[in-house]
């Protein structure tokens, strides 16, 4: 039986949406359906194509709930996700489906490398290292072995997977979580231990982290990141939990310039886990950065 593809795009109605949808319509492996799930009743501008279907969620239900709404409505046998400020490269679906053609079961998730655009004109390629097909998602994403960003990434706009998989393990079970895709991926791997994650080495997506993107949120979410780690990583190794608590919550503290948040993160890492030296060093350097940023702000006043 041939595969049919549904692209699911949650949106707040940003101007980048039309470009994102066009990148779906331009695929060398054509999609059968594009479901755009608007988080509210804002009028949205889209290309003219009869494959596009627009749904509306009550305002601010969040991206995870919007994704699941699209998955539940999908007619395709494969779901491919895209955020409304990202883009697919033309061969994205073709290359990913080629990579999973040998899979005998429907328990697979395909990803790829991506080019990261921003801030400004900066360009990077993530991830530096691809996940092994049977590797733990939590180990891959959160065990801190390289001080450079982008070592390990499984970003939402790179993901495609069988529709049935996301109806068994639902995205909206994690609505409101500070880590969208890791919450779902970790839950899938725990619920379906034989799931294979196949990450294509080609660059097939553009991930936008410009200042206008939600990826650059400056709110103080330190406590939420700590709570996420204690909830989702409590059954992982002490090293993974400790490394996570020294990095992601501390990054949130840096964005908010919260010394209290950085201190709480480091104390939580030492209390609940066993962070490695690199992760502890990252936390201490980040704390020093907060002090420096606060001093500069005080001088400018």
TORLUM-344154 format. One line per field, with one value per residue (C-alpha): residue in one letter; x, z, y; residue number from 1. Coordinates in Angstrom, 1 decimal, m for minus. Last residue first. Layout:
TORLUM-344154
resn: a:...
east: X:...
up: Z:...
north: Y:...
resi: NUM:...
//
This chain:
TORLUM-344154
resn: x:x:x:x:x:x:x:x:x:x:x:x:x:x:x:x:x:x:x:x:x:x:x:x:x:x:x:x:x:x:x:x:x:x:x:x:x:x:x:x:x:x:x:x:x:x:x:x:x:x:x:x:x:x:x:x:x:x:x:x:x:x:x:x:x:x:x:x:x:x:x:x:x:x:x:x:x:x:x:x:x:x:x:x:x:x:x:x:x:x:x:x:x:x:x:x:x:x:x:x:x:x:x:x:x:x:x:x:x:x:x:x:x:x:x:x:x:x:x:x:x:x:x:x:x:x:x:x:x:x:x:x:x:x:x:x:x:x:x:x:x:x:x:x:x:x:x:x:x:x:x:x:x:x:x:x:x:x:x:x:x:x:x:x:x:x:x:x:x:x:x:x:x:x:x:x:x:x:x:x:x:x:x:x:x:x:x:x:x:x:x:x:x:x:x:x:x:x:x:x:x:x:x:x:x:x:x:x:x:x:x:x:x:x:x:x:x:x:x:x:x:x:x:x:x:x:x:x:x:x:x:x:x:x:x:x:x:x:x:x:x:x:x:x:x:x:x:x:x:x:x:x:x:x:x:x:x:x:x:x:x:x:x:x:x:x:x:x:x:x:x:x:x:x:x:x:x:x:x:x:x:x:x:x:x:x:x:x:x:x:x:x:x:x:x:x:x:x:x:x:x
east: 21.3:23.9:26.2:23.4:22.7:26.4:26.5:23.5:25.0:28.3:26.4:24.4:27.5:29.1:26.1:26.5:30.2:29.1:26.4:28.6:31.3:28.8:27.8:31.4:32.2:29.4:26.2:25.2:21.5:18.7:20.5:23.5:21.3:18.7:21.4:22.7:19.2:18.4:21.5:20.8:17.2:18.3:20.9:18.0:19.1:15.9:17.8:20.6:18.0:16.5:20.0:20.4:17.2:18.5:22.1:22.8:19.5:20.0:23.5:22.2:19.3:21.5:24.2:21.7:20.6:17.0:13.9:13.6:14.0:10.4:9.1:12.3:13.5:10.2:10.1:13.6:12.5:9.3:11.3:13.7:11.0:11.9:10.4:12.8:11.3:13.7:12.2:9.0:10.6:10.7:14.4:15.4:15.7:14.4:15.1:15.6:15.0:16.6:20.3:21.4:22.5:19.1:18.1:16.3:14.6:13.5:10.7:11.3:10.6:7.1:5.7:9.1:10.4:7.1:7.2:10.8:9.9:6.8:8.4:11.6:9.4:7.6:10.1:8.5:5.5:2.2:0.5:2.3:m0.7:m1.5:1.3:m0.4:1.2:m1.2:m2.6:0.9:2.1:m1.0:0.0:3.3:6.3:7.8:10.0:12.4:10.1:9.9:13.7:15.7:19.0:22.3:25.6:23.8:25.5:29.2:30.3:30.3:29.5:26.3:23.9:20.7:19.6:21.2:20.8:17.1:16.4:18.0:19.9:18.3:18.6:21.8:21.2:23.2:26.1:26.7:23.0:22.6:24.2:24.8:24.1:24.2:22.6:20.8:20.1:19.7:19.1:19.8:20.4:18.9:20.0:17.3:14.4:12.4:10.4:9.7:7.3:5.3:7.1:9.3:11.6:13.5:11.7:12.7:15.6:13.7:10.9:13.3:14.9:11.6:10.1:12.9:13.7:12.4:14.0:11.4:10.8:10.5:8.4:5.0:6.4:6.4:5.4:5.1:2.4:2.3:m0.8:m2.7:m6.3:m5.4:m8.0:m6.5:m3.0:m4.2:m5.8:m2.6:m0.4:m2.7:m2.6:1.2:1.4:m0.6:m4.3:m3.7:m7.1:m9.6:m8.4:m9.1:m8.8:m7.6:m7.4:m4.9:m4.9:m7.0:m4.2:m4.1:m1.3:m2.2:m2.9:m4.4:m7.4:m7.0:m9.5:m7.2:m4.3:m4.7:m4.2:m3.0:m3.6:m1.8:m2.9:m1.6:2.0:4.2:7.6:9.6:8.2:7.1:3.7:5.4:7.8:4.7:3.2:6.3:6.3:2.7:3.2:6.1:3.6:2.6:m0.9:m0.4:0.2:0.3:1.4:0.5:1.7:m0.3:1.4:0.0:2.1:1.5:0.0
up: 33.7:31.3:34.2:35.7:32.4:32.1:35.7:35.0:31.8:33.7:36.6:34.1:32.3:35.6:36.0:32.5:33.2:36.4:34.6:31.6:34.0:35.8:32.4:31.4:34.7:34.5:36.4:39.1:39.6:42.0:44.6:42.5:39.5:41.7:43.3:39.9:38.7:41.8:41.5:37.8:38.7:41.5:39.2:36.8:33.7:32.0:29.0:31.3:33.6:30.6:29.7:33.3:33.0:29.8:31.0:34.6:35.1:31.9:32.9:36.3:34.8:32.1:34.7:37.3:34.6:33.3:35.4:36.7:33.2:32.3:35.6:37.3:33.9:33.3:36.8:36.2:32.9:34.4:37.2:34.8:32.5:32.8:29.7:26.9:24.1:21.2:19.8:19.5:16.5:16.0:17.2:14.4:15.3:11.9:11.3:7.6:6.7:4.6:5.4:4.6:7.3:7.5:11.1:11.5:14.9:15.3:17.7:19.4:22.9:22.0:25.1:26.4:23.0:22.2:25.6:25.0:21.5:22.8:25.6:23.5:20.8:22.9:25.6:27.9:28.3:27.8:26.0:26.7:26.3:23.3:21.3:21.6:21.8:20.1:17.6:17.0:16.0:13.8:11.6:10.7:11.2:10.0:12.0:10.7:11.6:15.2:15.9:16.9:18.0:19.4:19.1:18.2:20.8:21.5:25.0:23.9:26.1:27.9:28.1:27.3:23.7:22.9:26.4:26.6:23.1:24.0:21.1:19.0:15.5:16.5:16.7:14.3:15.6:14.7:14.7:13.3:10.6:11.3:9.6:11.1:9.2:12.1:14.9:12.8:10.4:11.5:8.6:9.2:9.7:9.4:11.1:10.5:13.2:13.0:14.4:11.3:11.0:8.3:7.9:4.6:3.1:6.1:4.4:1.1:3.1:4.5:1.2:m0.7:2.2:2.3:m1.4:m1.8:1.4:4.1:5.7:9.3:10.7:10.6:12.3:10.1:10.9:8.5:9.2:7.3:6.5:5.2:6.0:8.9:11.3:14.4:13.3:12.7:16.2:17.6:16.1:17.4:20.9:20.8:19.4:22.2:23.1:22.8:21.2:20.7:17.8:14.2:11.2:7.7:4.9:2.0:m0.8:m3.0:m3.5:m3.5:m1.2:2.3:4.2:7.6:9.2:13.0:14.8:17.3:17.3:13.5:12.5:8.9:7.4:4.1:2.2:m0.4:m0.2:m3.3:m3.2:m5.0:m2.5:m3.6:m1.9:1.5:0.8:m0.1:3.3:5.0:2.8:3.5:7.3:7.5:8.0:11.4:11.8:15.2:13.4:13.7:10.5:9.8:6.5:5.5:3.4:1.7:1.6:m1.0:0.0
north: 53.4:52.1:51.1:49.0:47.2:46.4:45.0:42.8:41.4:40.6:38.9:36.9:35.9:34.6:32.4:31.1:30.3:28.4:26.4:25.5:24.4:22.2:20.7:20.1:18.4:15.9:16.3:13.7:14.1:15.2:17.4:18.5:19.3:21.0:23.2:24.2:25.1:27.1:29.1:29.9:30.9:33.1:34.8:35.6:37.5:36.3:34.8:33.6:31.9:30.1:28.9:27.7:25.7:24.0:23.4:22.4:20.7:18.7:17.5:16.4:14.5:12.8:11.9:10.6:8.1:8.4:7.6:11.2:12.6:13.6:15.0:16.3:17.8:19.5:21.0:22.5:23.9:25.4:27.0:28.7:30.0:33.7:35.2:36.1:33.9:33.5:30.2:32.1:33.7:37.5:37.5:35.2:31.5:30.1:26.4:25.7:22.0:19.2:19.3:15.8:13.3:11.7:10.9:7.6:7.1:3.5:2.5:m0.9:0.5:1.7:3.5:4.6:5.7:7.5:9.3:10.5:11.7:13.5:15.4:16.0:17.6:20.2:21.1:23.8:21.6:23.4:20.6:17.3:14.9:17.1:15.4:12.0:8.6:6.1:8.7:9.9:6.4:5.8:8.8:7.2:9.5:12.8:15.2:17.9:20.8:19.6:19.6:16.6:18.1:16.9:18.9:22.1:24.3:23.9:22.9:19.2:16.2:17.2:14.2:16.0:15.3:11.9:10.5:11.6:10.2:6.8:5.4:2.6:4.3:6.2:10.0:12.2:14.3:18.0:18.6:21.3:23.4:27.0:30.4:33.8:36.7:38.2:35.7:33.7:30.9:27.3:24.9:21.5:17.9:15.2:13.4:10.3:8.5:4.7:2.2:1.3:m2.0:m3.5:m0.4:m0.6:2.4:4.5:6.4:6.8:8.4:10.9:11.8:12.3:14.3:16.8:17.0:20.6:22.1:22.5:25.9:27.3:30.2:28.3:25.2:22.0:18.5:15.5:12.9:9.6:7.5:10.6:11.4:13.8:15.1:13.6:14.6:18.2:18.5:16.9:19.6:22.3:20.8:20.7:24.3:25.9:26.3:30.0:30.9:28.1:25.9:26.7:24.3:25.2:22.6:23.0:20.4:22.6:25.0:28.9:29.9:31.1:34.3:33.9:35.6:35.4:33.1:31.4:28.9:28.2:24.6:24.4:20.9:20.2:17.1:14.7:15.9:15.7:14.0:16.7:19.1:22.5:22.5:22.1:25.0:27.0:26.3:27.8:30.8:31.5:31.1:33.6:36.5:35.0:33.6:32.0:28.7:25.0:23.2:19.6:18.0:14.9:12.3:9.2:6.1:3.4:0.0
resi: 301:300:299:298:297:296:295:294:293:292:291:290:289:288:287:286:285:284:283:282:281:280:279:278:277:276:275:274:273:272:271:270:269:268:267:266:265:264:263:262:261:260:259:258:257:256:255:254:253:252:251:250:249:248:247:246:245:244:243:242:241:240:239:238:237:236:235:234:233:232:231:230:229:228:227:226:225:224:223:222:221:220:219:218:217:216:215:214:213:212:211:210:209:208:207:206:205:204:203:202:201:200:199:198:197:196:195:194:193:192:191:190:189:188:187:186:185:184:183:182:181:180:179:178:177:176:175:174:173:172:171:170:169:168:167:166:165:164:163:162:161:160:159:158:157:156:155:154:153:152:151:150:149:148:147:146:145:144:143:142:141:140:139:138:137:136:135:134:133:132:131:130:129:128:127:126:125:124:123:122:121:120:119:118:117:116:115:114:113:112:111:110:109:108:107:106:105:104:103:102:101:100:99:98:97:96:95:94:93:92:91:90:89:88:87:86:85:84:83:82:81:80:79:78:77:76:75:74:73:72:71:70:69:68:67:66:65:64:63:62:61:60:59:58:57:56:55:54:53:52:51:50:49:48:47:46:45:44:43:42:41:40:39:38:37:36:35:34:33:32:31:30:29:28:27:26:25:24:23:22:21:20:19:18:17:16:15:14:13:12:11:10:9:8:7:6:5:4:3:2:1
//
